[in-house]
Amino acid sequence: MMARTRWIRRHPRSRPLALGPRLARAARLVYTYVVRVNASPAQVAWGVAVGVWLGVFPTFGLGIPLAFLLAWVFRFNKAAAVAGSLLMNPLTTPFFWALSALTGAAFTGTDWRIVYAGIKDEKYLFTFSRTALTYLAGNVVVATACAALAYVLAFLACRARDRRRAAKAAGRTPTETN
């Protein structure tokens, strides 16, 4: 019989964590993997941007492997790319679908309700109909805008991280100036 390790054991009367603390813990883990990693701010930011773009774009479940592969090929931060691709999840999917349908309909002059209904039914997504092309046009715009925003935010967060590290190494607080 195999002994259980200490970190797996839980108190017998303990309850599983509610959804809120689980999401907070997941956010802290993503922060740890992305911001605290020893990579240049540009590498981390590009990794996040590629991951976010692939996460928002309909890759049909291949977003994470593609993000990892592209980050490996272009030497971006792989953990940041995978974390960025997790932006699309069951909670955010309807929002991005609707936003992509609205954006595509605005560019092509189509009724957004028809586009969204076709995408929601998923019957037009696998064909090259006008509905699917309208959705994809809007999705490219939305994915690019989200990736650009993610790049800026990740770059600024990593640059702030580097300033805090440099200030700590110099023995002063980050707000002090020379």
C-alpha positions as CSV (number, residue, x, y, z in Angstrom):
1,M,0.0,0.0,0.0
2,M,1.3,3.4,-1.0
3,A,1.5,6.1,1.6
4,R,-0.1,9.4,0.8
5,T,2.2,12.4,0.8
6,R,1.7,15.2,3.2
7,W,0.7,17.8,0.7
8,I,-2.3,15.7,-0.5
9,R,-3.7,15.1,2.9
10,R,-6.6,17.2,4.0
11,H,-8.5,17.4,7.3
12,P,-11.3,14.9,7.2
13,R,-13.9,17.6,8.0
14,S,-12.6,20.2,5.6
15,R,-14.9,21.3,2.7
16,P,-13.8,21.9,-0.8
17,L,-13.1,25.6,-1.6
18,A,-15.9,27.6,-3.1
19,L,-15.6,29.0,-6.7
20,G,-14.4,32.5,-5.6
21,P,-11.3,31.3,-3.7
22,R,-10.5,28.8,-6.5
23,L,-10.6,31.6,-9.1
24,A,-8.5,33.8,-6.9
25,R,-5.9,31.0,-6.5
26,A,-5.9,30.4,-10.2
27,A,-5.3,34.1,-10.9
28,R,-2.4,34.1,-8.4
29,L,-0.9,31.1,-10.1
30,V,-1.2,32.8,-13.6
31,Y,0.5,35.9,-12.1
32,T,3.3,33.8,-10.7
33,Y,3.9,32.0,-13.9
34,V,3.7,35.0,-16.2
35,V,5.0,38.0,-14.3
36,R,7.5,36.5,-12.0
37,V,9.3,34.4,-14.6
38,N,12.9,35.4,-15.5
39,A,12.4,36.6,-19.0
40,S,12.5,40.0,-20.7
41,P,9.3,42.0,-20.6
42,A,9.1,41.8,-24.4
43,Q,9.3,38.0,-24.4
44,V,6.6,37.7,-21.8
45,A,4.4,40.3,-23.4
46,W,4.7,38.7,-26.8
47,G,3.9,35.3,-25.3
48,V,0.8,36.7,-23.6
49,A,-0.3,38.5,-26.8
50,V,0.1,35.4,-29.0
51,G,-1.8,33.3,-26.4
52,V,-4.6,35.8,-26.1
53,W,-4.9,36.1,-29.9
54,L,-5.1,32.3,-30.3
55,G,-7.4,32.0,-27.3
56,V,-10.0,34.5,-28.8
57,F,-9.7,33.2,-32.3
58,P,-11.7,30.0,-33.0
59,T,-9.0,27.3,-33.0
60,F,-11.5,24.6,-31.9
61,G,-9.5,23.4,-28.9
62,L,-6.1,23.8,-30.4
63,G,-5.4,27.2,-28.8
64,I,-3.1,26.0,-26.1
65,P,-0.9,23.7,-28.2
66,L,-0.7,26.3,-30.9
67,A,0.3,29.0,-28.4
68,F,3.0,26.7,-27.0
69,L,4.3,25.8,-30.4
70,L,4.4,29.4,-31.7
71,A,6.0,30.6,-28.4
72,W,8.6,27.9,-28.9
73,V,9.3,28.7,-32.5
74,F,9.5,32.5,-32.0
75,R,11.2,32.2,-28.6
76,F,8.5,33.9,-26.6
77,N,7.7,33.0,-23.1
78,K,5.8,29.6,-23.3
79,A,4.1,29.9,-19.9
80,A,2.8,33.3,-20.8
81,A,1.5,32.1,-24.1
82,V,-0.4,29.2,-22.5
83,A,-1.7,31.5,-19.7
84,G,-2.8,34.0,-22.3
85,S,-4.7,31.4,-24.3
86,L,-6.7,30.5,-21.2
87,L,-8.6,33.9,-21.7
88,M,-11.2,32.0,-23.7
89,N,-13.0,29.7,-21.3
90,P,-16.7,28.7,-20.8
91,L,-17.3,32.0,-18.9
92,T,-15.9,34.3,-21.5
93,T,-16.9,32.4,-24.7
94,P,-20.4,33.9,-25.1
95,F,-19.0,37.4,-24.6
96,F,-16.3,37.1,-27.3
97,W,-18.7,35.3,-29.7
98,A,-21.2,38.2,-29.4
99,L,-18.5,40.8,-29.6
100,S,-17.1,39.2,-32.7
101,A,-20.6,38.9,-34.3
102,L,-21.2,42.6,-33.5
103,T,-17.9,43.7,-34.9
104,G,-18.1,41.6,-38.1
105,A,-21.7,42.7,-38.7
106,A,-20.6,46.4,-38.2
107,F,-17.9,46.0,-40.8
108,T,-19.9,44.1,-43.4
109,G,-23.3,45.7,-42.8
110,T,-25.0,42.5,-41.8
111,D,-27.6,42.0,-39.0
112,W,-25.6,40.9,-36.0
113,R,-28.5,38.8,-34.6
114,I,-28.3,36.5,-37.7
115,V,-24.6,36.2,-37.4
116,Y,-24.7,35.4,-33.7
117,A,-27.6,32.9,-34.1
118,G,-25.6,31.1,-36.8
119,I,-22.5,31.0,-34.7
120,K,-24.3,30.0,-31.5
121,D,-25.8,27.0,-33.4
122,E,-22.3,26.2,-34.7
123,K,-23.8,25.1,-38.0
124,Y,-22.3,28.0,-40.0
125,L,-18.9,28.0,-38.3
126,F,-17.7,25.0,-40.3
127,T,-18.8,26.3,-43.7
128,F,-17.6,29.3,-45.6
129,S,-20.9,31.0,-45.7
130,R,-21.5,34.8,-45.4
131,T,-22.3,34.3,-41.7
132,A,-19.1,32.5,-40.9
133,L,-17.0,34.9,-42.9
134,T,-18.7,37.9,-41.2
135,Y,-18.0,36.3,-37.8
136,L,-14.4,35.5,-38.6
137,A,-13.8,39.1,-39.9
138,G,-15.1,40.4,-36.6
139,N,-13.2,37.9,-34.6
140,V,-9.9,38.8,-36.2
141,V,-10.5,42.4,-35.2
142,V,-11.5,41.5,-31.7
143,A,-8.6,39.0,-31.2
144,T,-6.1,41.6,-32.5
145,A,-7.4,44.3,-30.2
146,C,-7.4,41.9,-27.2
147,A,-3.9,40.8,-28.0
148,A,-2.6,44.4,-28.3
149,L,-4.2,45.3,-25.0
150,A,-2.7,42.1,-23.4
151,Y,0.7,43.0,-24.8
152,V,0.7,46.5,-23.3
153,L,-0.6,45.3,-19.9
154,A,1.9,42.4,-19.7
155,F,4.8,44.6,-20.8
156,L,4.0,47.2,-18.2
157,A,3.6,44.6,-15.4
158,C,6.9,42.9,-16.3
159,R,8.7,46.3,-16.4
160,A,7.3,47.2,-13.0
161,R,8.5,43.8,-11.8
162,D,12.0,44.5,-13.1
163,R,12.0,47.9,-11.4
164,R,11.0,46.3,-8.1
165,R,13.7,43.7,-8.4
166,A,16.4,46.3,-9.2
167,A,15.3,48.4,-6.3
168,K,15.3,45.5,-3.9
169,A,18.8,44.5,-5.1
170,A,20.0,48.1,-4.6
171,G,18.6,48.0,-1.1
172,R,16.0,50.7,-1.4
173,T,12.2,50.8,-1.9
174,P,10.8,51.1,-5.5
175,T,9.4,54.6,-4.8
176,E,12.8,56.1,-3.7
177,T,14.8,58.0,-6.3
178,N,18.5,58.7,-6.5
